[in-house]
């Protein structure tokens, strides 16, 4: 009986539909309450997940990636911008500083290997390649 309940509990939380629901809820919360929204595309191949995060105006040194567990990656971006206006005639200086932090949880349907990860940032796009732990067996 205990094994059956344990198996039911694990299969309930391992179900792709529940992860999809959590992903949709995460998207809704971020769009509703976060002034900065991170758009992310996730593509799955037989060997890896390819994640493309669209981060316009972000700087490489302000982007942070962290694993929460084998199926969840946390992406954080800090936007720090300072605008200065100086008028020589009136000797007026105007400074405006904007500081915003955006986070995005990226849920993956299967565990990934935390070794051999590749990430590159160019032209406002962060591309992350995560090798899968599962292996596909070709059937002939």
Backbone as numpy.savetxt, mean C-alpha at the origin, in Angstrom:
# Nx Ny Nz CAx CAy CAz Cx Cy Cz
-14.06 -32.36 17.64 -14.89 -31.17 17.64 -14.01 -29.91 17.64
-12.97 -29.91 18.47 -12.09 -28.75 18.57 -11.37 -28.50 17.24
-10.93 -29.59 16.58 -10.25 -29.45 15.29 -11.21 -28.91 14.23
-12.47 -29.37 14.27 -13.46 -28.90 13.30 -13.71 -27.41 13.45
-13.85 -26.93 14.68 -14.07 -25.50 14.92 -12.85 -24.69 14.50
-11.68 -25.22 14.82 -10.46 -24.54 14.43 -10.35 -24.44 12.92
-10.67 -25.52 12.23 -10.62 -25.53 10.78 -11.64 -24.54 10.19
-12.86 -24.52 10.74 -13.89 -23.59 10.27 -13.45 -22.15 10.50
-12.87 -21.88 11.66 -12.41 -20.53 11.99 -11.32 -20.09 11.02
-10.34 -20.97 10.77 -9.24 -20.63 9.85 -9.75 -20.44 8.43
-10.64 -21.31 7.97 -11.13 -21.18 6.60 -12.00 -19.93 6.44
-12.72 -19.54 7.50 -13.52 -18.31 7.43 -12.62 -17.10 7.24
-11.53 -17.01 7.99 -10.65 -15.85 7.90 -9.65 -15.96 6.75
-9.55 -17.12 6.12 -8.64 -17.28 4.99 -9.38 -17.11 3.67
-10.67 -16.91 3.74 -11.49 -16.82 2.54 -11.19 -15.53 1.77
-11.08 -15.65 0.46 -10.80 -14.48 -0.38 -11.93 -13.44 -0.30
-13.17 -13.89 -0.16 -14.28 -12.94 -0.12 -14.21 -12.05 1.12
-13.80 -12.59 2.24 -13.65 -11.78 3.45 -12.52 -10.78 3.27
-11.41 -11.21 2.68 -10.29 -10.29 2.43 -10.72 -9.20 1.46
-11.53 -9.54 0.46 -12.03 -8.54 -0.48 -12.92 -7.54 0.25
-13.77 -8.02 1.17 -14.61 -7.14 1.95 -13.77 -6.19 2.80
-12.73 -6.72 3.46 -11.85 -5.88 4.27 -11.13 -4.86 3.40
-10.71 -5.27 2.22 -10.05 -4.36 1.29 -11.00 -3.23 0.87
-12.25 -3.57 0.56 -13.23 -2.57 0.16 -13.52 -1.61 1.31
-13.63 -2.13 2.52 -13.85 -1.29 3.69 -12.66 -0.36 3.93
-11.45 -0.87 3.76 -10.24 -0.06 3.90 -10.24 1.07 2.87
-10.60 0.76 1.63 -10.67 1.77 0.58 -11.67 2.87 0.97
-12.84 2.46 1.45 -13.88 3.43 1.81 -13.42 4.36 2.93
-12.82 3.79 3.96 -12.36 4.59 5.10 -11.29 5.59 4.65
-10.35 5.12 3.84 -9.28 6.01 3.38 -9.82 7.13 2.48
-10.74 6.81 1.60 -11.30 7.84 0.72 -12.14 8.85 1.51
-12.83 8.38 2.54 -13.72 9.25 3.31 -12.97 10.15 4.28
-12.00 9.59 4.99 -11.39 10.32 6.09 -9.97 10.81 5.83
-9.36 10.40 4.76 -8.00 10.82 4.46 -8.00 11.86 3.35
-7.39 13.04 3.60 -7.35 14.04 2.55 -6.46 13.62 1.37
-5.49 12.76 1.64 -4.61 12.27 0.59 -4.93 10.79 0.39
-5.30 10.42 -0.82 -5.66 9.05 -1.11 -4.58 8.43 -2.01
-4.15 7.23 -1.67 -3.13 6.53 -2.45 -3.84 5.52 -3.35
-3.72 5.72 -4.65 -4.31 4.78 -5.60 -3.33 3.65 -5.85
-3.81 2.41 -5.75 -2.95 1.23 -5.86 -3.57 0.23 -6.83
-2.74 -0.33 -7.71 -3.15 -1.42 -8.60 -2.34 -2.66 -8.21
-3.01 -3.81 -8.06 -2.34 -5.06 -7.70 -2.62 -6.07 -8.81
-1.54 -6.66 -9.32 -1.66 -7.67 -10.38 -0.97 -8.94 -9.89
-1.59 -10.08 -10.14 -1.03 -11.36 -9.71 -0.58 -12.15 -10.93
0.64 -12.70 -10.85 1.12 -13.63 -11.86 1.35 -14.98 -11.16
1.84 -15.97 -11.88 2.10 -17.27 -11.25 3.24 -17.21 -10.24
4.15 -16.25 -10.38 5.33 -16.20 -9.51 5.30 -15.06 -8.49
4.55 -13.98 -8.77 4.66 -12.80 -7.91 3.41 -11.94 -7.96
3.37 -10.99 -7.02 2.39 -9.91 -7.05 3.15 -8.66 -7.50
2.55 -7.90 -8.39 3.13 -6.63 -8.82 2.17 -5.54 -8.35
2.68 -4.66 -7.51 1.87 -3.57 -6.96 2.40 -2.27 -7.53
1.50 -1.47 -8.07 1.85 -0.14 -8.58 1.07 0.87 -7.75
1.80 1.70 -7.01 1.19 2.76 -6.22 1.44 4.09 -6.93
0.39 4.84 -7.15 0.50 6.12 -7.84 0.68 7.21 -6.78
1.89 7.80 -6.76 2.25 8.77 -5.74 2.76 10.07 -6.36
1.88 10.85 -6.98 2.35 12.09 -7.59 2.85 13.07 -6.51
3.88 13.78 -6.84 4.48 14.79 -5.95 5.14 14.21 -4.70
5.31 12.91 -4.63 5.99 12.31 -3.47 7.49 12.24 -3.73
8.25 12.26 -2.66 9.70 12.12 -2.75 10.07 10.74 -2.25
11.08 10.16 -2.88 11.53 8.81 -2.55 11.81 8.64 -1.04
12.45 9.63 -0.44 12.83 9.51 0.98 11.64 9.61 1.93
10.46 9.99 1.40 9.26 10.10 2.24 8.30 8.92 2.07
8.77 7.87 1.40 7.96 6.68 1.17 8.49 5.55 2.04
7.59 4.89 2.78 7.99 3.80 3.68 7.08 2.59 3.47
7.71 1.41 3.41 6.99 0.15 3.27 7.29 -0.72 4.49
6.25 -1.40 4.98 6.42 -2.26 6.15 5.45 -3.44 6.06
5.95 -4.65 6.34 5.07 -5.81 6.40 4.37 -5.84 7.75
3.07 -6.03 7.73 2.32 -6.24 8.96 2.29 -7.74 9.24
2.06 -8.52 8.21 2.18 -9.98 8.26 2.43 -10.46 6.83
2.33 -11.76 6.59 2.64 -12.32 5.27 1.66 -11.91 4.17
0.48 -11.41 4.55 -0.52 -11.07 3.55 -0.91 -9.59 3.57
-0.19 -8.77 4.32 -0.55 -7.35 4.40 0.70 -6.48 4.43
0.72 -5.52 3.52 1.82 -4.58 3.39 1.28 -3.18 3.70
2.01 -2.42 4.50 1.60 -1.07 4.86 2.49 -0.07 4.13
1.86 0.80 3.35 2.55 1.84 2.60 2.24 3.18 3.25
3.28 3.93 3.61 3.11 5.26 4.21 3.86 6.28 3.38
3.22 7.42 3.18 3.83 8.51 2.42 3.62 9.80 3.19
4.68 10.59 3.29 4.60 11.90 3.92 4.77 12.95 2.83
3.80 13.84 2.75 3.88 14.96 1.83 4.24 16.19 2.65
5.40 16.76 2.39 5.89 17.92 3.13 6.25 18.99 2.11
5.46 20.05 2.07 5.65 21.08 1.05 5.71 22.45 1.71
6.64 23.27 1.27 6.76 24.62 1.79 6.74 25.60 0.62
5.89 26.60 0.72 5.77 27.62 -0.32 6.14 28.97 0.29
7.03 29.69 -0.37 7.46 31.01 0.11 7.20 32.05 -0.96
6.70 33.21 -0.53 6.50 34.34 -1.42 7.16 35.55 -0.79
8.06 36.20 -1.53 8.76 37.37 -1.01 8.49 38.54 -1.95
8.00 39.64 -1.40 7.74 40.85 -2.17 8.74 41.90 -1.71
9.71 42.26 -2.57 10.78 43.20 -2.20 10.27 44.61 -1.91
9.23 45.03 -2.61 8.73 46.39 -2.42 8.11 46.58 -1.04
7.30 45.65 -0.65 6.62 45.76 0.65 7.36 45.02 1.76
8.44 44.35 1.38 9.20 43.53 2.33 8.28 42.55 3.07
7.42 41.97 2.29 6.45 41.03 2.85 6.90 39.60 2.55
6.88 38.78 3.54 7.24 37.37 3.37 6.03 36.52 3.75
5.67 35.66 2.86 4.55 34.75 3.10 5.08 33.32 3.04
4.85 32.57 4.07 5.27 31.16 4.10 4.07 30.28 4.40
4.00 29.24 3.64 2.93 28.28 3.86 3.54 26.89 3.86
3.25 26.12 4.87 3.80 24.77 4.96 2.65 23.78 5.08
2.70 22.77 4.24 1.69 21.72 4.26 2.36 20.41 4.62
1.79 19.72 5.60 2.32 18.43 6.02 1.14 17.46 6.08
1.21 16.43 5.26 0.16 15.42 5.25 0.79 14.04 5.23
0.14 13.13 5.90 0.61 11.75 5.94 -0.53 10.86 5.45
-0.20 9.98 4.53 -1.19 9.04 4.00 -0.67 7.62 4.20
-1.55 6.74 4.60 -1.19 5.33 4.73 -2.19 4.48 3.95
-1.70 3.36 3.50 -2.53 2.45 2.73 -2.16 1.02 3.10
-3.14 0.24 3.51 -2.93 -1.18 3.75 -3.22 -1.92 2.45
-2.27 -2.74 2.03 -2.43 -3.51 0.81 -2.57 -4.97 1.22
-3.77 -5.51 1.01 -4.06 -6.89 1.39 -3.80 -7.80 0.20
-3.12 -8.91 0.46 -2.82 -9.89 -0.58 -3.56 -11.18 -0.27
-4.08 -11.86 -1.28 -4.88 -13.06 -1.02 -4.08 -14.26 -0.50
-2.77 -14.29 -0.79 -1.93 -15.39 -0.34 -0.66 -14.83 0.28
0.00 -15.61 1.14 1.26 -15.14 1.74 2.34 -14.91 0.69
3.23 -13.97 1.01 4.35 -13.66 0.13 5.65 -13.88 0.88
6.70 -14.07 0.11 8.04 -14.20 0.67 8.58 -12.81 0.96
9.14 -12.61 2.14 9.67 -11.30 2.49 11.13 -11.14 2.07
11.63 -12.09 1.31 12.97 -11.98 0.74 12.83 -11.80 -0.77
13.86 -11.29 -1.40 13.88 -11.03 -2.85 12.80 -10.07 -3.32
12.44 -9.12 -2.47 11.46 -8.10 -2.83 12.18 -7.01 -3.61
11.53 -6.54 -4.66 12.10 -5.45 -5.46 11.12 -4.29 -5.43
11.65 -3.08 -5.23 10.82 -1.88 -5.26 11.59 -0.78 -5.99
10.89 -0.07 -6.85 11.50 1.05 -7.57 10.50 2.20 -7.61
11.04 3.42 -7.63 10.20 4.62 -7.67 10.69 5.53 -8.77
9.80 5.83 -9.72 10.15 6.70 -10.83 8.89 7.35 -11.39
8.97 8.63 -11.68 7.87 9.39 -12.29 6.56 9.27 -11.50
6.67 9.29 -10.18 5.46 9.25 -9.35 4.83 7.89 -9.20
5.51 6.84 -9.64 4.97 5.48 -9.52 5.93 4.62 -8.72
5.41 4.00 -7.67 6.16 3.04 -6.88 5.76 1.65 -7.35
6.73 0.87 -7.84 6.45 -0.48 -8.32 7.11 -1.47 -7.36
6.29 -2.35 -6.79 6.76 -3.33 -5.80 6.51 -4.72 -6.37
7.53 -5.56 -6.34 7.41 -6.95 -6.80 7.63 -7.87 -5.61
6.59 -8.64 -5.29 6.63 -9.54 -4.13 6.51 -10.99 -4.59
7.53 -11.82 -4.37 7.44 -13.23 -4.76 6.41 -13.97 -3.91
5.64 -14.82 -4.55 4.64 -15.61 -3.83 5.29 -16.81 -3.16
4.71 -17.23 -2.05 5.17 -18.44 -1.38 4.55 -19.68 -2.01
3.34 -19.53 -2.53 2.66 -20.69 -3.12 3.27 -21.00 -4.48
3.17 -22.23 -4.87 3.66 -22.62 -6.19 2.51 -23.27 -6.96
2.46 -22.96 -8.24 1.45 -23.56 -9.09 2.00 -24.84 -9.70
1.20 -25.86 -9.74 1.60 -27.13 -10.33 0.88 -27.25 -11.67
1.62 -27.26 -12.76 0.96 -27.37 -14.07 0.36 -28.75 -14.25
-0.83 -28.80 -14.78 -1.52 -30.07 -15.04 -1.55 -30.27 -16.54
-1.05 -31.42 -16.98 -1.02 -31.70 -18.41 -2.15 -32.61 -18.80
